[in-house]
Amino acid sequence: MDRPQTSYAWNDGTALAYQVLGNSGPDLLLVPGSVSHLEVLWDEPRVDRFLRRLAAFSRLIIMDPRGLGLSDRLTEIPTMAERVDDLLSVLDAAASARATLFGNADTGPPCIAAAVSHPERVGGLILCGTYAKASRSDDYPWGWTDEEWADFRQGVKDH
């Protein structure tokens, strides 16, 4: 099986790179978290094998979220609504009426939000290494404080 061709979906002027692999089974949208580049993913043999195994039982749709890989760079941090709309735009461009969403790390929350706000489009969720929300609050003591987020952002800028 050859590497899939990269195509682009558009959400409100933002280009979102995606690929489709396989043509049978239910649609599965894989939304990589934190670090992604659709062309480079295939260079790692373990990732290549993982993606091909997913495509063996599904029509696999993979996307680079906005700000990552081949998708447009960020000009500001996207809202949750924009991130959900990004997922739906990719599903529309890939001609997917309904898909299971596979969220990893920071893409779990928009996958959850898409499932809640668009149940007619989301047939299921697969969540790996993710969280309900990232910031600490009175009812969610596991998240990061504002100070921890500021330290994290500074570390990313410095290194």
C-alpha positions as CSV (number, residue, x, y, z in Angstrom):
1,M,0.0,0.0,0.0
2,D,1.5,3.4,-1.0
3,R,1.6,6.4,1.2
4,P,-1.7,8.4,1.0
5,Q,-1.9,11.7,-0.8
6,T,-2.1,14.8,1.3
7,S,-5.2,16.9,0.7
8,Y,-6.5,20.0,2.4
9,A,-9.8,20.9,4.2
10,W,-10.6,24.5,4.9
11,N,-12.2,26.0,8.1
12,D,-12.8,29.7,8.0
13,G,-9.6,30.4,5.9
14,T,-7.4,27.9,7.7
15,A,-5.9,25.1,5.7
16,L,-6.0,21.7,7.4
17,A,-3.9,18.9,6.0
18,Y,-5.3,15.4,6.0
19,Q,-4.8,12.0,4.4
20,V,-7.1,9.0,3.8
21,L,-5.9,5.4,3.8
22,G,-8.1,2.4,3.1
23,N,-11.5,2.3,1.7
24,S,-13.5,-0.2,3.7
25,G,-14.9,-0.4,7.2
26,P,-16.1,2.5,9.4
27,D,-14.5,5.9,9.1
28,L,-11.8,6.6,11.8
29,L,-10.4,10.1,12.2
30,L,-7.0,10.0,13.9
31,V,-6.1,13.4,15.4
32,P,-2.5,13.3,16.6
33,G,-1.7,15.5,19.5
34,S,1.1,17.9,20.3
35,V,3.5,16.9,17.5
36,S,2.5,15.8,14.1
37,H,3.6,16.0,10.4
38,L,1.7,13.8,8.0
39,E,4.6,13.3,5.6
40,V,7.1,12.5,8.4
41,L,4.8,10.1,10.3
42,W,5.3,7.5,7.5
43,D,9.1,7.6,7.9
44,E,8.9,5.9,11.3
45,P,8.5,2.2,10.7
46,R,6.5,1.6,14.0
47,V,4.1,4.5,13.2
48,D,3.8,3.3,9.5
49,R,2.8,-0.2,10.8
50,F,0.3,1.2,13.3
51,L,-1.4,3.4,10.7
52,R,-1.6,0.6,8.2
53,R,-3.1,-1.7,10.9
54,L,-5.8,0.9,11.6
55,A,-6.5,1.1,7.9
56,A,-6.9,-2.6,7.7
57,F,-10.2,-2.5,9.4
58,S,-11.3,1.1,8.8
59,R,-11.2,4.0,6.3
60,L,-8.5,5.9,8.2
61,I,-8.5,9.7,8.0
62,I,-5.4,11.4,9.6
63,M,-5.1,15.1,10.0
64,D,-2.5,17.6,11.1
65,P,-4.3,19.9,13.6
66,R,-4.0,23.7,12.9
67,G,-0.5,24.9,13.9
68,L,1.1,21.5,13.3
69,G,2.8,19.7,10.4
70,L,1.4,20.6,7.0
71,S,-1.6,22.6,8.3
72,D,-1.5,26.4,8.6
73,R,0.5,28.0,11.3
74,L,-1.2,29.5,14.3
75,T,-1.7,33.2,14.6
76,E,-3.4,32.8,18.0
77,I,-4.5,30.0,20.2
78,P,-7.7,28.4,18.6
79,T,-10.8,28.2,20.7
80,M,-12.4,24.9,21.4
81,A,-15.2,25.7,19.0
82,E,-12.6,26.3,16.2
83,R,-10.9,23.0,17.0
84,V,-14.2,21.2,16.8
85,D,-15.0,22.9,13.5
86,D,-11.6,21.9,12.2
87,L,-12.4,18.2,12.9
88,L,-15.8,18.6,11.2
89,S,-14.2,20.4,8.2
90,V,-11.8,17.5,7.7
91,L,-14.6,15.0,7.9
92,D,-16.6,17.0,5.3
93,A,-13.6,17.2,3.0
94,A,-13.0,13.5,3.3
95,A,-16.7,12.8,2.5
96,S,-17.3,11.2,5.9
97,A,-20.8,11.5,7.3
98,R,-20.0,9.8,10.6
99,A,-16.7,8.7,12.1
100,T,-15.1,7.4,15.3
101,L,-12.7,10.1,16.6
102,F,-9.2,9.0,17.9
103,G,-7.9,11.8,20.1
104,N,-4.4,11.8,21.6
105,A,-3.0,14.1,24.3
106,D,-4.2,17.7,23.6
107,T,-6.6,16.6,20.9
108,G,-8.8,14.6,23.3
109,P,-10.8,17.6,24.5
110,P,-11.9,18.7,21.0
111,C,-12.8,15.1,20.1
112,I,-14.9,14.9,23.3
113,A,-16.5,18.3,22.5
114,A,-17.3,17.2,19.0
115,A,-18.9,14.0,20.2
116,V,-21.1,16.0,22.7
117,S,-22.0,18.8,20.3
118,H,-22.4,16.7,17.1
119,P,-23.5,13.2,18.1
120,E,-24.9,12.7,14.6
121,R,-21.3,12.9,13.2
122,V,-19.4,11.0,15.9
123,G,-20.0,7.3,16.1
124,G,-17.5,6.7,19.0
125,L,-14.4,8.0,20.8
126,I,-10.9,6.5,21.3
127,L,-9.0,8.6,23.8
128,C,-5.3,7.9,24.5
129,G,-3.2,9.8,27.0
130,T,-5.6,12.7,27.2
131,Y,-7.7,14.5,29.7
132,A,-11.1,16.1,30.1
133,K,-9.5,19.6,30.5
134,A,-6.0,20.8,31.2
135,S,-6.5,23.7,33.7
136,R,-7.0,23.2,37.4
137,S,-10.3,24.4,39.0
138,D,-12.1,23.8,42.3
139,D,-13.9,20.8,40.8
140,Y,-10.9,19.5,38.8
141,P,-7.7,19.4,41.0
142,W,-5.7,17.4,38.5
143,G,-5.1,20.1,36.0
144,W,-2.2,22.6,35.8
145,T,-2.3,26.0,37.6
146,D,-1.9,29.2,35.7
147,E,1.7,29.3,37.0
148,E,2.4,25.8,35.8
149,W,1.1,26.7,32.3
150,A,3.2,29.9,32.2
151,D,6.3,27.9,33.1
152,F,5.5,25.3,30.4
153,R,5.0,28.0,27.8
154,Q,8.3,29.7,28.8
155,G,10.1,26.3,28.6
156,V,8.7,25.8,25.1
157,K,9.9,29.2,24.0
158,D,13.3,28.8,25.6
159,H,14.0,25.4,24.2
